[in-house]
């Protein structure tokens, strides 16, 4: 199962990604976008979903 959630807090746009082949994800990766800077904590299994989610951001 793959999990993608977006959120906004003040000027920070965030994304939460998780994956697990057997049920609910137990480990998550977060990505933050702040004023043109993209901070990516990495999640190899979710690379396509991450790319799709952030491809429109003006990094």
C-alpha positions as CSV (number, residue, x, y, z in Angstrom):
1,X,0.0,0.0,0.0
2,X,1.3,3.5,-0.9
3,X,0.3,6.6,1.0
4,X,0.6,10.3,-0.2
5,X,-0.7,13.2,1.8
6,X,-0.1,17.0,1.3
7,X,-0.3,19.7,3.9
8,X,0.3,23.4,4.3
9,X,1.6,25.2,7.4
10,X,2.1,28.9,7.1
11,X,4.5,29.3,4.2
12,X,5.6,25.6,4.1
13,X,4.1,23.2,1.7
14,X,4.6,19.6,2.8
15,X,4.2,16.1,1.5
16,X,4.1,12.9,3.4
17,X,4.9,9.6,1.6
18,X,4.8,6.0,2.9
19,X,4.8,2.5,1.5
20,X,4.5,-1.0,2.7
21,X,3.9,-4.1,0.6
22,X,1.8,-5.6,3.4
23,X,-0.9,-3.2,4.7
24,X,-0.5,0.2,6.3
25,X,2.8,2.1,5.9
26,X,4.9,2.1,9.1
27,X,7.7,4.4,7.9
28,X,7.1,7.7,6.3
29,X,9.2,10.3,4.4
30,X,8.5,14.0,4.4
31,X,9.3,16.6,1.8
32,X,9.0,20.3,2.4
33,X,8.9,23.2,0.0
34,X,9.8,26.6,1.3
35,X,10.4,29.7,-0.8
36,X,11.9,27.8,-3.8
37,X,13.8,25.4,-1.7
38,X,12.9,21.7,-1.7
39,X,13.9,19.6,1.3
40,X,13.7,15.9,0.5
41,X,14.3,13.2,3.2
42,X,14.2,10.5,0.5
43,X,12.2,7.4,0.0
44,X,13.5,5.2,-2.8
45,X,10.3,3.1,-3.1
46,X,8.2,6.2,-3.6
47,X,10.4,8.0,-6.2
48,X,7.8,8.1,-9.0
49,X,5.1,9.4,-6.7
50,X,7.5,12.0,-5.2
51,X,8.5,13.1,-8.7
52,X,4.9,13.4,-9.8
53,X,3.9,15.4,-6.7
54,X,6.8,17.9,-6.9
55,X,7.3,18.2,-10.7
56,X,5.2,21.4,-10.9
57,X,7.0,23.2,-8.1
58,X,9.3,26.1,-9.1
59,X,12.5,24.7,-7.5
